[in-house]
Amino acid sequence: MASNDLVSVTLVTYNSGRYIKRCLESVLAQKGPQIEIVVVDNNSTDGTRDILERYEDRCLILYNSSNSGFAAAQNQAIQLSRGDWVLTLNPDVLLMPYFIQALLEAGRLDNRIGTVCGKLLTMSPDFDIDAKPRVDSTGIYFTPNLRHLDRGSLEIDNGHYLKREYVFGATAAAALYRRSMIDDISIDGEFFDTDFFVYREDADVAWRAQLLGWRCLYTPYARGYHVRAVLPGNRRALPKQINMHSVKNRFLMRIKNMTSDLYRKHWLSITARDLVVVSCCLVYEHYSLRAFGKVLQSWRRVWSKRSEIMARRRVTDEYMAGWFHYNPVSRPAPKKGSAALAPARSDTQVAES
């Protein structure tokens, strides 16, 4: 490639022995740009560390003495990295050889593109790929009742999603972030919010990035495969901790990013969904009731983050409202050198608190 851009690939492992070797081999086999790999292990006990030791000559690896959570460990890895672009990657992802190159080429189309995502397809925990694979994610979108879902999830990959287009955000399973965006939207030095610990932290980043004027571009030319453990229909099969954090983070994300205009438009849908969430906690997931206490414990800290985000907001209410629909929303991608993003910004927008 003509550019000498360095791409930093950051991974967090926690008992990831089943996946990490094949994931790292797919990263090391990437064609095109110069890459560095930074791995933070969250005190794995399943042999993951033994596998990582074999890669210490090709990767920068940090071994934590405890499980600090995905968000905090990814922040550690990002802080250790040096690239102008950072690809966050889950250990259960397998990349095709030109995945990073395709993301990087798309990211150069406009300097307001802060995030780039590709087409992730599903695969089994044994890294088996179906003859007719299904889509895992082509970006994330938000519904009016504040659910965030993967665009195209579980659809058969039959030729959809074949053009570059703007989407709301990207799953951190494989998302390329521009370093200048990371620096711009970080709050108190944190890109991923450590109050989230795990789950929904990428949706929070996507929402914050949109509020601060950055865009996410999907490109179909970057292809990879992902073992998806968390799906809307398998909640009861998930660890209790994951479900508890899911409930907690739903409300933390709203406190930080919800504008009054968006709430006025969708308060009925939001309230109906909240009643479903609370009812499920009372009837089925008693252990998730702890989420509400954790929200209250972090209230002042989270409200302070909200105040900073709203004071720096760069887009209009109309622009943000246009992303919240029950069907996925996408917008045409710019041509090289275009200024297509400029109308979305508003320097006269009144900040909300």
Secondary structure, DSSP 4 states (H G I P E B T S, - for coil): -----EEEEEEEESS-TTTHHHHHHHHHT--SSEEEEEEEE----SSHHHHHHTTTTTSEEEE-SS---HHHHHHHHHHH---SEEEEE-TTEEE-TTHHHHHHHHHTT-TTEEEEEEEEEE--TT----SSPBEEES-EEE-TTS-EEETTTT-B-SS-S-S-EEESB--TTEEEEEHHHHHHH-BTTBSS-TTS-SSSHHHHHHHHHHHTT-EEEEEEEEEEEE-----GGGGGGS-HHHHHHHHHHHHHHHHHH--HHHHHHHHHHHHHHHHHHHHHHHHT-GGGGHHHHHHHHTHHHHHHHHHHHHHT--B-HHHHHTTB-SS---EEPPPTT--TTGGGB-TTPPP--
